[in-house]
Amino acid sequence: MTHTEHAQGVHPAHQPGPDHGPGDHGDGQAELLDLDAEVLAEHNASLVAGLPVESPPARLVDLGCGTGTGTFALLARFPEAHVTAVDSSAGHLHRLREKACTTGVADRVRTVQADLDADWPDLGTPDLVWASASLHHMADPDRTLRQIHDLLLPGGLCAIVELAGFPRFLPGDAPADRPGLEERCHAASERHHAEHVPHRGADWGPRLTAAGFSLEDERTVAVSVGQARSAAVGRYALRSLGRMRATVVDALPAEDLAALDRLLDTDGPGSILRRDDLAVRTERTVWAARRT
């Protein structure tokens, strides 16, 4: 799910919240990734459960692991497996290791700090490579796909998860003084990311085939999580829209920016945390391809 995009290299972003800016690997980004994992835990588990594995994989690699959303979903789904978690952020990897210790799976996790646009470290020979919302950050994703192909054991599986768009949180007629504000924010953000991250939202199926894989599955999954299902939805919305503000600040009219700031003011009467009509709405597409 970095993603205000992530820096070049391998990044946490997996996640479905707004991506992040170059070098933006601080506590704020980590908190957003953790909120994403909390709110969408059931969804992430279902993505992993749906992978067309022929037998339980023993050695897995999570490329662009962030704070561990995919890593821990993989560990839960495959209880005998070991995961090599790769990211460019030392801070995120430290947070991931702390979680692994807390949950008792530290002996099944290896962390590797690396920029995969540069030389690849030794990642072993995995049965499965997982890349969630990270491949589009590569300078040359087609080269990365070929490297993943050569890394995998014959018969191994590559799973790519791509965001169909950033999450929406507000009803379409909200806020009352500026209806449609969130859609206008997203439109401005999309223009920014189309220029700076051209591979985001790519159709990875043909590119996997071109890299030598046999495509076995492609599916798009709609996500909708309301506040009744997760108490963290409000905090997730606050953090996500706060990150988006930095991207759209120069593109919004003053009235929209003021309305957005009222939503982000946690002490004000219009705070997004005071709303009871929020829901996380987005889509993700997952491709599963095998090295034959």
C-alpha positions as CSV (number, residue, x, y, z in Angstrom):
1,M,0.0,0.0,0.0
2,T,4.8,5.1,0.4
3,H,2.2,5.5,-0.9
4,T,3.8,13.1,-1.5
5,E,5.2,9.9,-3.2
6,H,7.8,7.7,-1.7
7,A,11.5,8.2,-2.5
8,Q,13.1,6.2,-5.3
9,G,14.0,2.7,-4.5
10,V,12.0,0.1,-2.6
11,H,9.4,1.7,-0.3
12,P,6.6,1.0,2.0
13,A,3.7,2.0,0.4
14,H,1.7,-0.4,0.4
15,Q,-0.5,0.3,1.3
16,P,-3.6,2.1,0.2
17,G,-3.2,5.4,1.9
18,P,-1.6,8.5,0.2
19,D,1.9,7.9,-0.9
20,H,4.7,10.0,0.6
21,G,7.5,12.4,-0.4
22,P,11.1,11.8,-1.1
23,G,13.0,10.8,2.0
24,D,9.7,10.9,4.0
25,H,10.2,7.9,6.2
26,G,9.4,9.5,9.6
27,D,7.0,8.6,12.4
28,G,4.1,10.2,10.6
29,Q,4.4,7.9,7.6
30,A,4.9,4.9,9.8
31,E,1.8,5.7,11.7
32,L,-0.2,6.0,8.5
33,L,1.1,2.6,7.4
34,D,0.2,1.1,10.7
35,L,-3.3,2.6,10.6
36,D,-3.7,1.1,7.1
37,A,-2.7,-2.3,8.4
38,E,-5.2,-2.0,11.3
39,V,-8.2,-0.8,9.2
40,L,-7.6,-3.2,6.3
41,A,-6.4,-6.2,8.2
42,E,-9.3,-8.4,7.0
43,H,-8.8,-7.2,3.4
44,N,-5.1,-7.8,3.4
45,A,-5.6,-11.3,4.8
46,S,-8.1,-12.1,2.0
47,L,-5.6,-10.9,-0.7
48,V,-3.0,-13.3,0.6
49,A,-5.5,-16.1,1.1
50,G,-6.5,-15.9,-2.5
51,L,-3.0,-16.5,-4.0
52,P,-2.9,-19.5,-6.2
53,V,-0.1,-21.3,-4.4
54,E,0.4,-25.0,-5.4
55,S,2.0,-25.9,-2.0
56,P,2.7,-23.7,1.0
57,P,5.8,-21.6,0.2
58,A,8.8,-21.8,2.6
59,R,10.8,-18.8,1.6
60,L,9.1,-15.5,0.9
61,V,10.3,-12.0,0.0
62,D,8.3,-8.8,0.7
63,L,9.6,-6.1,-1.6
64,G,8.8,-2.6,-0.2
65,C,7.6,-4.0,3.1
66,G,7.1,-0.7,4.9
67,T,6.2,-1.4,8.5
68,G,5.1,-5.0,7.7
69,T,1.5,-5.1,6.5
70,G,2.3,-7.7,3.9
71,T,5.0,-9.4,5.9
72,F,2.7,-10.3,8.8
73,A,-0.2,-11.2,6.5
74,L,2.1,-13.7,4.7
75,L,3.4,-15.1,8.0
76,A,-0.1,-15.6,9.3
77,R,-1.2,-17.4,6.1
78,F,1.9,-19.6,5.8
79,P,2.8,-20.5,9.4
80,E,5.9,-22.5,8.5
81,A,7.4,-19.9,6.1
82,H,10.2,-17.4,6.6
83,V,10.0,-13.9,5.1
84,T,12.8,-11.6,4.0
85,A,11.4,-8.1,4.3
86,V,13.0,-5.5,2.1
87,D,12.7,-1.7,2.3
88,S,14.8,1.5,1.8
89,S,13.8,2.9,5.2
90,A,15.8,1.8,8.3
91,G,13.1,3.3,10.5
92,H,10.4,1.2,9.0
93,L,12.5,-2.0,9.2
94,H,13.2,-1.2,12.9
95,R,9.5,-0.9,13.5
96,L,8.8,-4.1,11.7
97,R,11.4,-6.0,13.8
98,E,9.8,-4.6,17.0
99,K,6.4,-5.9,15.8
100,A,7.9,-9.3,15.0
101,C,9.4,-9.6,18.5
102,T,6.2,-8.5,20.1
103,T,4.1,-11.1,18.2
104,G,6.6,-13.9,18.6
105,V,7.7,-14.3,15.0
106,A,11.1,-12.7,15.1
107,D,12.8,-16.0,14.2
108,R,10.8,-16.1,11.0
109,V,11.7,-12.6,9.7
110,R,14.8,-11.3,8.1
111,T,15.0,-7.5,7.3
112,V,17.1,-6.1,4.5
113,Q,17.6,-2.4,3.9
114,A,18.2,-1.8,0.2
115,D,17.5,0.4,-2.8
116,L,16.5,-2.0,-5.6
117,D,17.1,0.6,-8.2
118,A,20.8,0.0,-7.4
119,D,22.5,-3.3,-6.8
120,W,20.3,-6.1,-5.4
121,P,21.4,-7.7,-2.1
122,D,21.3,-11.4,-1.6
123,L,17.6,-12.3,-1.1
124,G,18.0,-16.0,-1.5
125,T,15.8,-18.1,-3.8
126,P,12.2,-17.6,-2.7
127,D,9.1,-19.5,-3.5
128,L,7.0,-16.3,-3.5
129,V,7.7,-12.6,-4.0
130,W,5.1,-10.1,-2.8
131,A,5.2,-6.5,-4.0
132,S,2.3,-4.4,-2.7
133,A,2.1,-0.8,-4.0
134,S,5.9,-0.7,-4.4
135,L,6.7,-1.8,-8.0
136,H,5.4,1.5,-9.4
137,H,8.1,3.3,-7.5
138,M,10.9,1.6,-9.4
139,A,12.8,3.7,-11.9
140,D,12.6,0.8,-14.3
141,P,9.8,-1.6,-13.2
142,D,10.2,-3.9,-16.2
143,R,13.8,-4.5,-15.2
144,T,12.7,-5.2,-11.7
145,L,10.2,-7.7,-12.9
146,R,12.9,-9.5,-14.8
147,Q,15.0,-9.6,-11.7
148,I,12.2,-11.0,-9.7
149,H,11.7,-13.7,-12.3
150,D,15.3,-14.7,-12.2
151,L,15.3,-14.6,-8.3
152,L,12.4,-17.0,-7.9
153,L,12.6,-20.7,-7.9
154,P,11.2,-22.4,-11.0
155,G,7.5,-22.7,-10.3
156,G,7.6,-19.8,-7.8
157,L,5.0,-17.1,-7.7
158,C,5.1,-13.3,-8.0
159,A,2.2,-11.4,-6.5
160,I,1.8,-7.7,-7.3
161,V,-0.8,-5.5,-5.6
162,E,-1.6,-2.1,-7.2
163,L,-3.8,0.7,-6.0
164,A,-6.7,1.6,-8.2
165,G,-6.7,4.9,-6.4
166,F,-6.3,6.6,-3.0
167,P,-9.0,5.9,-0.5
168,R,-12.1,8.1,-0.1
169,F,-13.5,8.7,3.3
170,L,-16.2,11.3,3.1
171,P,-19.7,11.2,1.7
172,G,-20.0,13.0,-1.7
173,D,-22.0,15.8,-0.2
174,A,-19.5,16.6,2.5
175,P,-18.5,18.9,4.1
176,A,-21.8,20.8,4.1
177,D,-20.1,24.1,3.2
178,R,-17.9,22.7,0.4
179,P,-19.7,19.6,-1.1
180,G,-17.4,17.4,-3.2
181,L,-14.3,18.7,-1.5
182,E,-12.6,15.3,-1.3
183,E,-13.1,14.5,-5.0
184,R,-11.5,17.8,-5.9
185,C,-8.6,17.0,-3.6
186,H,-8.2,13.7,-5.3
187,A,-8.3,15.2,-8.8
188,A,-5.5,17.6,-7.9
189,S,-3.5,14.8,-6.3
190,E,-3.9,12.6,-9.3
191,R,-2.6,15.3,-11.6
192,H,0.5,15.6,-9.4
193,H,1.1,11.9,-9.2
194,A,0.6,11.3,-13.0
195,E,3.6,13.6,-13.5
196,H,5.8,12.3,-10.7
197,V,4.9,8.6,-10.6
198,P,3.9,7.6,-14.1
199,H,3.8,3.8,-13.3
200,R,1.2,4.1,-10.5
201,G,-2.0,2.4,-11.6
202,A,-0.2,0.4,-14.3
203,D,-1.6,-2.8,-15.8
204,W,1.1,-5.3,-14.7
205,G,-0.4,-8.3,-16.5
206,P,1.2,-7.7,-19.9
207,R,4.5,-6.6,-18.3
208,L,4.7,-9.7,-16.2
209,T,4.2,-11.8,-19.3
210,A,6.9,-9.8,-21.1
211,A,9.3,-10.5,-18.2
212,G,8.8,-14.3,-18.7
213,F,6.0,-15.1,-16.3
214,S,2.9,-17.1,-16.9
215,L,-0.1,-15.0,-15.6
216,E,-2.4,-17.2,-13.4
217,D,-4.7,-14.7,-11.8
218,E,-5.9,-11.1,-12.0
219,R,-8.6,-9.6,-9.9
220,T,-9.8,-6.2,-8.7
221,V,-11.2,-6.1,-5.2
222,A,-13.4,-3.3,-3.9
223,V,-12.7,-2.2,-0.3
224,S,-15.3,-0.6,2.0
225,V,-14.7,-0.4,5.7
226,G,-17.0,1.8,7.9
227,Q,-16.5,3.1,11.4
228,A,-18.6,0.3,12.8
229,R,-16.0,-2.2,11.7
230,S,-12.9,-0.3,12.7
231,A,-12.5,2.4,15.3
232,A,-9.4,3.6,13.5
233,V,-11.2,4.8,10.4
234,G,-11.3,8.4,11.7
235,R,-7.6,8.5,12.6
236,Y,-6.8,6.9,9.2
237,A,-8.8,9.5,7.4
238,L,-7.2,12.4,9.4
239,R,-3.7,11.1,8.7
240,S,-4.4,10.4,5.0
241,L,-6.0,13.7,4.2
242,G,-3.3,15.5,6.1
243,R,-0.7,13.9,4.0
244,M,-2.6,14.7,0.8
245,R,-2.8,18.4,1.8
246,A,0.9,18.9,1.1
247,T,0.4,17.6,-2.5
248,V,-2.7,19.7,-3.3
249,V,-2.0,22.9,-1.4
250,D,-1.0,24.9,-4.5
251,A,-3.8,23.5,-6.7
252,L,-6.9,24.1,-4.5
253,P,-8.9,27.3,-4.4
254,A,-8.7,29.2,-1.1
255,E,-12.2,28.1,-0.1
256,D,-11.4,24.4,-0.6
257,L,-8.1,24.7,1.3
258,A,-9.9,26.4,4.2
259,A,-12.6,23.7,4.3
260,L,-9.9,21.0,4.3
261,D,-8.1,22.7,7.1
262,R,-11.3,22.7,9.1
263,L,-11.6,19.0,8.7
264,L,-8.0,18.5,9.8
265,D,-8.3,20.8,12.9
266,T,-8.7,18.1,15.6
267,D,-9.8,20.8,18.1
268,G,-12.4,22.4,15.9
269,P,-16.1,21.7,15.6
270,G,-15.6,20.6,12.0
271,S,-12.9,18.1,12.7
272,I,-13.1,14.9,10.7
273,L,-12.7,13.0,14.0
274,R,-16.2,14.3,15.0
275,R,-17.9,12.8,12.0
276,D,-19.8,9.5,12.2
277,D,-20.3,9.0,8.5
278,L,-16.8,8.0,7.4
279,A,-15.8,4.9,5.4
280,V,-12.6,3.7,3.7
281,R,-13.5,3.2,0.1
282,T,-11.0,2.1,-2.6
283,E,-10.0,-0.7,-5.0
284,R,-6.9,-2.8,-5.4
285,T,-5.9,-5.1,-8.2
286,V,-3.8,-8.2,-7.6
287,W,-1.8,-10.1,-10.2
288,A,-0.4,-13.5,-9.5
289,A,2.2,-14.9,-12.1
290,R,4.4,-17.9,-12.0
291,R,7.9,-18.5,-13.2
292,T,7.4,-21.6,-15.3
